[in-house]
Amino acid sequence: MILDSDIKAQLTQYLQLMENDILIKVSAGPDDVSKDMLALINEISHISPKIKVEEAKLGRTPSFSVNRIGEDTGIIFAGIPLGHEFTSLVLALLQVSGRPPKVDENLIDQIKNIKGEYHFETYISLSCHNCPDVVQSLNLMSLLNPNITHTMIDGSVFKEEVESKDIMAVPSVFLNGEFFGGGRMSLETILSKLGTEVNTAKLNNKEPFDMLIIGGGPAGASAAIYGARKGIRTGIVAERFGGQVQDTMGIENFISVKYTEGPKLAASLEEHVKSYNVDIINGQKAVALKKKEFVEVELESGAVLRSKTVILSTGARWRNVGIPGEMEFKNKGVAYCPHCDGPLYKGKNVAVIGGGNSGIEAAIDLAGIVNHVTVLEFMPTLKADAVLQESLFKLPNVTVLTNVQTKEITGTNKVDGITYVERDTGIEKHLDLQGVFVQIGLVPNTDWLRDIVECNNFGEIIVDPHGATNIPGVFAAGDCTNTPYKQIIIAMGSGATAALGAFDYLIRN
């Protein structure tokens, strides 16, 4: 059995939602992965009489496609979609059977109107929590438009392809044989990269909001819920719902929840917000803000939204080291997500830059996959919690270098090493390795705001105890502000504070 009893019970419930018969075409060989793939498909087909299975010759073996009866959808899984990709498989089964996707009608129209032939391939790892968003988006596009196909490819199964294409980060998406994009991409982002047009007129014609939140992370979600509960017209603009939380795996300090994972928490945030009367404008990026009769927020698409109050909750992103080789070898040996990209470095030597909690957690995680991990920390001592350091120093394949300054990430087509300087001696040294994971904290997403609202030297928006900025009617919350301690639970609290502060401003003005 491939599926344990609990997952099988959940799957049985999901598959009861199937509306029509579907056909799974299977291309299998004598290898062990093919045998496991066949076992999985047989288990699934025995759960629902609406699932038919037949042998076929597909482009890759082992692989299988999920189709309507008499019609290929172009949705193919090369490998076994378990781990984080199991949800992608379940959604494919339901949506191919006729279950309508929970997607905005405007996006569906955009997909259906795409002209030309588009053959997507996405290389993933089953431990990657960023990959399912991309896989599910491209599967949906394949389902809605007959000119689009999509194949999910497990990099650990098709290692030769990964090596030949120098893929060192997932997800990596190829379109018609050429690299298209990497990292987490929402459906809206993919459509934007394809050049499909956003209906800016519809956005421009929206009535002014009472409260408009910019950013869909924990702070933004909290602000939206508090605003909606006050009965005022509330909207939220987000490039991707969940924000930085989407890139976080194990969360053990979210009070009342002993353990959860970032994507799961992000999905819960979105579900909670959607249970209120909140106008969610997803996949849109704010680029300018002006204070006029209303606060006007201009989007990258050119649309302009108006609101009586605005809450800026734009969050933060991974900080770059800023040394030669970092940008040149990004996704070619320089990585930022050990959970996603770690499996691609199995048996190799890697470095982790950063001795804080995120860096040491990354080193511990990678040590179970790679041959050897070297941690480089600028300060004389590690900054991570004692319990993490204790776990780290028990590992036999980890070296810790403190009081060192990284100077350059070296390589030709991909990373082959890192150069650093011992700060106490001034001696320059070089390490031969195949990967560098950067884990040195966060930088606020306020580049477009620094000439508009008052920020400190770190680029953090300065707020008062009510979340107010120096501009009347404009508030801010979460990791983009000067609030100390960047934690999920603190961001949620500051979102609530900003929403209550904005509501108080509304009733007094």
Steps between C-alpha positions, in 0.01 A plus 500: 500500500626847407235699692461464876154447644444863606591645158294230329197591713540870411545416133184290503306805622653727235437260212131488587494855359594378151229588247585296188715205395869561431773295333854461635750400229807331644848463356693259724817292478667228709667749738406539869353850454268366229389220732422748779323731256282213378423400859389859575278521192345161574421608857338821371300324228361251752369788712280649227314318218526824299874448446600284204861394430672394179857452380645758263827621353580843641807716454660387826498176697387477775215748453123523471245745363159596639237544230136547423346202326581534131710814547858554613535792743878531474543445876788256559682391817850362434585323823282441804320814626514431872631728775402861433384405149227261616260795516585577136395147404175516696407835345579367152271202555215720622535778244540266202181324615315830467528645849523879444825663619484770766646767274384850412297510177726773360799264528308218334416731210865606471609134480238405243599794278870403478597431137788285377660173614639488855670185629610548861728272703557556872790332681415452868610322816239333717629687806449839329212698650524765228457254212130404539378856430679497165398144412135562586488828308647347183280190532197728517615692194537169313151400601341827386689553175559219245810683369679457835661188646688451825727228635613483863843335515647364824867596477609210721353252248628672185848591623661499156258768378570710809876469450486571125297816557713612799190522719611587853179650641134406494247562373664559161252555218582452133274620218537338159845377603631835627534614862190701595533573871596369842378516855146540623270648237128559539255451216484877464880523478515234227229675298683830540826343372308371200385855429127447557321824580344592832159666485618833639168670421322270743752584773487874426120497526495355851329722755736656756574275795474600863808290573742359241777265610816459289646154561348160578727361771406449868485875568290572192261210562453606861433862398248390236306287747491776761392753237224276361370426850449873549258493207700738282586455131828306513735392223835324489760508221756219501768374263458160665287421800702391804811698408825387661309238703468301176878447514506382862482133586489389862319749726510401867451836677154596372322502831226234545625305196785266593614452140395618157662586167507829314291405193236344725483812718487722189207297364321536836558877495348530154206278591433710811513828308269361231241417765448877539383763254849595381577593139817295430708627208761229449810496283531879493803703606476852641760741360395849617292675764365856501295692755222697329130519589542125546821304541574377147693178445638438152556138392767366267225425246422874484175479693436740788305411816364762742435475871430718803770312693783272393693244702846412366588140588748425223715268713862411433715281275823306532802728539776463240865475603598747230825336395629413150350177368176513700276635224701336221448152647150540642322169430834368372634408841390803702175421681283646776265212587661186646166316514435553130846469350680280753417170325676622183828510695490141625854374560657840426688754710317824581539812712243690705563872545348614829518381860158613620200275554417474130861420408546231763161346426605486134832338588331233712249431226766479226732280707256212460513530119838627383852369552629792708378840622721797588336783696655846459417764762630859494490548880736325746215279627184348354179693564262202487307371800697268730275203428574531126875534558493190721338301219742640242819410684387138535510458123817335361485661154478868600785751537438841659718798407440810713650850473531466121393730217382349175666671202390320182299205373703344221420292194467495124158373390410409858639533852831326570600667826500794739779736607509644853735699725583419863425832667753461782796401279406654164584170329294427188385141445293311243261207540419262216127427501196472276238708677457810718186560707452862610326539836582846640161636589245723332473842334167691499308530172484878515721608208206671328389672822820653638443839335133500599478394865758551773739204534801429721853415383399138446215597268237411761188718508484699823167459678352629825329275761180508289679387182477849346769634263589865448230527228144548633285201414796275415589226748751213493542162664723194514854433384516813281481723811739592780309275739766291680518122461383369162267219600173373351304551817637855543413584138143382558473716809637805321253441215214507746644813663531679164144407401361628830713813464368553146141448616550753779638744240191445283248572771689811612540639147 
